[in-house]
Amino acid sequence: MGKRGYISLALCLSPFLAARPAFAQLQPPSISFDSPYYSDPAVFIGPGSLVRLSAPAGAEGATVYYVLDAAPEPANEELYAGPFTLDAGTHTLYARLTLDGYWSGTSSAAVHVDALPPATTLLIGGVPAGAPGGDGFLHLPASATIGFSAEDDASGYNSTEFYVDTDPESCDYEGPLVSTMPAGSCQNDLYTAPFTLAPGTHTLYYHSYDNVDNGGEMQQFALSVDTGGWIRGSVATPDLPPGSTVTLLVSGDMFRDDPLLFPF
């Protein structure tokens, strides 16, 4: 399992390709990333996470150099002047330091900057929801379950927040989740399992986060939960000859395209 928090890497003690004196006790700088980050085992960070290069204890006052996305050669070195961010994508970073004319070995790290949130799909009855009807509502029977699925190709999916009949902009609660509060409320907005809604009209809001805290745009659906019941009526077929077979298509799940067929 991956771990979230602060990460520090000091890897791959290979020297830069240069004929310069090295001091055996001079350790290379550490490479660290501010939160958010995720490692499982590849390292992912968010687009705003700072990259830091730090001299080890005993090497205070050393000058640190680094190479980004290039061969670790002196011609590609840049002087480290302070924490910096990286563009979205995959990067390779090398770092070393010099002190009193001596050079350390090289530390290195590969990191992926994930700038995209997960893609979230609304599920009705375990299948992707269709488009709303002409009245703007997504119709479903009271027995239909509501759920979500999400995918993230980089740092991975972490969680989905959802709200029922509550505008998320109105929520100012920042305390721990309260599982005894209604699902989809400000105090209990973490999706854990499919749920149903009472008959009537509802407004559903939802979005998902990945493992470096990229959150998708809040989605909104108007739902109409129908109570169901008997369908009464008559079928007239004056233009058909006697003995013709008529098939009646009936669908109680208006979000589905698989109506029941009744030949008579």
C-alpha positions as CSV (number, residue, x, y, z in Angstrom):
1,M,0.0,0.0,0.0
2,G,1.2,3.5,-0.6
3,K,1.8,6.1,2.1
4,R,1.0,9.7,2.0
5,G,2.9,12.5,3.7
6,Y,6.5,13.8,3.4
7,I,9.1,11.8,1.5
8,S,12.8,12.1,1.4
9,L,15.0,10.2,-1.1
10,A,18.7,9.8,-1.2
11,L,19.4,7.2,-3.8
12,C,21.9,5.9,-6.4
13,L,25.3,7.0,-5.2
14,S,26.9,7.2,-8.7
15,P,29.2,10.2,-9.4
16,F,28.7,12.7,-12.2
17,L,30.8,11.9,-15.2
18,A,33.6,14.3,-14.3
19,A,37.2,13.9,-13.3
20,R,36.9,15.9,-10.0
21,P,38.2,14.9,-6.6
22,A,35.7,13.2,-4.3
23,F,35.8,13.0,-0.5
24,A,34.7,9.6,0.8
25,Q,32.8,11.0,3.8
26,L,31.0,13.7,1.9
27,Q,27.5,12.4,1.5
28,P,25.2,13.6,-1.4
29,P,22.3,15.9,-0.8
30,S,18.9,14.5,0.0
31,I,16.0,15.0,-2.4
32,S,12.6,15.6,-0.8
33,F,9.1,16.6,-1.8
34,D,6.5,18.6,0.1
35,S,3.0,17.2,0.4
36,P,0.9,16.1,-1.4
37,Y,2.9,13.0,-2.5
38,Y,2.1,9.3,-2.9
39,S,4.5,6.4,-3.2
40,D,3.4,2.9,-4.2
41,P,6.3,2.3,-5.1
42,A,6.7,5.0,-7.8
43,V,6.7,8.6,-6.5
44,F,3.9,10.9,-7.4
45,I,3.5,14.5,-6.3
46,G,0.9,17.2,-7.0
47,P,1.6,20.2,-9.3
48,G,2.2,22.5,-6.4
49,S,4.5,20.3,-4.4
50,L,8.0,21.8,-3.8
51,V,11.2,19.9,-4.5
52,R,13.9,20.5,-1.9
53,L,17.6,19.6,-2.0
54,S,19.3,19.5,1.4
55,A,22.9,19.1,2.4
56,P,23.5,16.4,5.0
57,A,24.6,17.1,8.5
58,G,28.3,18.0,8.6
59,A,28.1,19.6,5.1
60,E,26.6,22.9,6.1
61,G,27.7,25.6,3.7
62,A,28.1,23.2,0.8
63,T,27.1,24.3,-2.7
64,V,24.4,22.1,-4.3
65,Y,24.0,21.4,-8.0
66,Y,21.3,19.5,-9.8
67,V,20.4,18.2,-13.2
68,L,16.8,17.8,-14.4
69,D,15.7,15.5,-17.2
70,A,19.2,15.3,-18.7
71,A,22.3,13.2,-18.5
72,P,24.1,13.7,-15.1
73,E,27.1,15.6,-16.5
74,P,28.7,18.8,-15.4
75,A,27.6,20.7,-18.5
76,N,24.0,20.1,-17.5
77,E,24.3,21.2,-13.9
78,E,22.3,24.1,-12.4
79,L,23.0,25.8,-9.1
80,Y,20.3,25.0,-6.5
81,A,19.0,28.3,-5.2
82,G,16.0,27.1,-3.3
83,P,12.8,24.9,-3.5
84,F,11.2,24.7,-6.9
85,T,8.2,23.1,-8.6
86,L,8.0,20.8,-11.6
87,D,5.8,20.7,-14.7
88,A,3.2,17.9,-15.1
89,G,4.7,14.7,-16.3
90,T,7.6,12.3,-15.4
91,H,11.0,13.7,-14.4
92,T,14.4,12.4,-13.4
93,L,16.4,14.5,-11.0
94,Y,20.1,14.2,-10.0
95,A,21.9,16.2,-7.3
96,R,25.3,16.4,-5.8
97,L,27.3,19.0,-3.7
98,T,30.7,20.4,-3.3
99,L,32.5,21.6,-0.2
100,D,36.1,22.7,0.2
101,G,37.0,21.5,-3.2
102,Y,35.6,18.0,-2.8
103,W,32.5,16.6,-4.5
104,S,30.0,14.1,-3.2
105,G,28.4,11.3,-5.0
106,T,25.1,11.7,-6.7
107,S,21.6,11.3,-5.4
108,S,18.7,10.7,-7.8
109,A,15.0,10.4,-7.9
110,A,12.3,9.7,-10.5
111,V,9.0,11.5,-9.9
112,H,5.7,11.9,-11.7
113,V,3.8,15.2,-11.3
114,D,0.1,14.3,-11.5
115,A,-2.0,17.3,-12.4
116,L,-5.2,15.5,-13.5
117,P,-8.1,14.5,-11.2
118,P,-9.9,11.2,-11.5
119,A,-12.8,10.7,-13.9
120,T,-15.9,9.8,-12.0
121,T,-19.0,7.9,-13.4
122,L,-22.4,8.0,-11.8
123,L,-23.9,4.5,-11.5
124,I,-27.6,3.7,-11.3
125,G,-28.3,0.1,-10.5
126,G,-24.7,-0.7,-11.0
127,V,-24.5,0.6,-14.6
128,P,-23.5,4.0,-15.9
129,A,-26.4,6.5,-15.8
130,G,-27.9,7.6,-19.0
131,A,-28.7,11.2,-20.0
132,P,-31.4,13.1,-18.2
133,G,-34.9,13.1,-19.8
134,G,-36.5,16.1,-21.6
135,D,-37.6,17.5,-18.2
136,G,-34.0,17.7,-17.1
137,F,-34.4,14.9,-14.5
138,L,-32.7,11.5,-14.4
139,H,-35.6,9.2,-13.6
140,L,-35.1,6.0,-11.6
141,P,-37.3,3.7,-9.5
142,A,-37.1,3.8,-5.7
143,S,-35.4,0.4,-5.7
144,A,-32.5,1.5,-7.8
145,T,-29.1,1.9,-6.1
146,I,-26.9,5.0,-6.7
147,G,-23.2,4.7,-6.7
148,F,-20.0,5.9,-8.3
149,S,-16.9,4.6,-10.0
150,A,-13.7,6.5,-10.6
151,E,-10.4,6.0,-12.5
152,D,-7.1,7.7,-12.3
153,D,-4.2,6.6,-14.5
154,A,-1.4,8.3,-12.5
155,S,-1.3,8.4,-8.7
156,G,-4.6,6.5,-8.5
157,Y,-8.1,7.0,-7.2
158,N,-8.5,7.9,-3.5
159,S,-12.1,8.9,-2.6
160,T,-15.4,10.4,-3.8
161,E,-17.3,13.1,-2.0
162,F,-21.1,13.4,-2.6
163,Y,-23.9,15.6,-1.4
164,V,-27.7,15.0,-1.6
165,D,-29.9,18.0,-1.6
166,T,-27.1,20.1,-0.1
167,D,-25.1,22.6,-2.0
168,P,-21.5,21.8,-1.2
169,E,-20.7,25.5,-1.3
170,S,-22.9,25.9,1.8
171,C,-20.8,23.4,3.8
172,D,-18.3,25.0,6.2
173,Y,-17.9,21.9,8.4
174,E,-14.2,20.8,8.6
175,G,-14.4,18.3,11.4
176,P,-14.2,14.4,11.3
177,L,-16.8,12.4,9.4
178,V,-19.9,11.6,11.5
179,S,-21.3,8.3,10.2
180,T,-24.6,8.7,12.1
181,M,-25.4,11.8,10.0
182,P,-27.4,11.3,6.8
183,A,-25.2,10.1,3.9
184,G,-24.5,12.9,1.5
185,S,-24.6,15.6,4.2
186,C,-21.9,18.1,5.1
187,Q,-20.8,15.9,8.1
188,N,-21.0,12.6,6.2
189,D,-19.9,13.3,2.6
190,L,-17.5,10.3,2.0
191,Y,-18.9,7.7,-0.4
192,T,-18.5,4.2,0.9
193,A,-21.3,2.1,-0.7
194,P,-24.3,2.3,-3.0
195,F,-27.4,3.9,-1.6
196,T,-31.0,4.6,-2.4
197,L,-33.1,7.7,-2.2
198,A,-36.6,8.3,-1.0
199,P,-39.3,8.9,-3.7
200,G,-39.4,12.5,-4.9
201,T,-36.9,14.9,-6.6
202,H,-33.3,15.3,-5.4
203,T,-30.2,17.1,-6.4
204,L,-27.0,15.1,-6.3
205,Y,-23.5,16.6,-6.3
206,Y,-20.2,14.6,-6.5
207,H,-16.6,14.6,-7.4
208,S,-13.5,12.5,-6.7
209,Y,-9.9,12.9,-5.5
210,D,-6.7,11.1,-6.4
211,N,-3.8,10.3,-4.1
212,V,-2.1,13.7,-4.5
213,D,-5.3,15.6,-3.8
214,N,-6.3,16.6,-7.3
215,G,-10.1,17.1,-7.1
216,G,-12.4,16.9,-10.1
217,E,-15.0,19.5,-11.0
218,M,-18.1,19.1,-8.9
219,Q,-20.8,17.3,-11.0
220,Q,-24.5,17.9,-10.5
221,F,-27.6,15.8,-11.4
222,A,-31.3,16.3,-10.9
223,L,-32.9,13.0,-9.9
224,S,-36.5,12.0,-9.9
225,V,-37.1,8.9,-7.8
226,D,-40.4,7.3,-8.9
227,T,-42.6,5.2,-6.7
228,G,-43.7,2.9,-9.6
229,G,-47.2,1.3,-9.8
230,W,-49.6,-0.2,-12.3
231,I,-49.7,0.9,-15.9
232,R,-53.3,1.1,-17.2
233,G,-54.5,1.8,-20.7
234,S,-55.6,0.3,-24.0
235,V,-53.9,-0.5,-27.3
236,A,-55.8,0.2,-30.5
237,T,-54.5,-1.3,-33.8
238,P,-57.2,-0.5,-36.4
239,D,-54.8,-0.8,-39.3
240,L,-53.7,-4.4,-38.5
241,P,-55.5,-7.4,-39.9
242,P,-57.2,-9.8,-37.5
243,G,-54.8,-12.3,-35.9
244,S,-51.8,-9.9,-35.9
245,T,-49.3,-10.1,-33.1
246,V,-48.7,-6.8,-31.2
247,T,-45.7,-6.4,-28.9
248,L,-46.0,-3.8,-26.1
249,L,-42.7,-2.3,-24.8
250,V,-42.9,-1.3,-21.1
251,S,-40.0,0.1,-19.1
252,G,-40.3,1.1,-15.5
253,D,-36.6,2.1,-15.3
254,M,-36.6,5.2,-17.5
255,F,-32.8,5.4,-17.3
256,R,-32.5,2.0,-19.1
257,D,-32.9,1.0,-22.7
258,D,-34.0,-2.5,-22.0
259,P,-37.8,-2.4,-21.7
260,L,-39.9,-5.5,-21.1
261,L,-41.6,-7.1,-24.1
262,F,-45.2,-8.2,-23.8
263,P,-46.5,-10.0,-27.0
264,F,-50.3,-10.5,-27.1
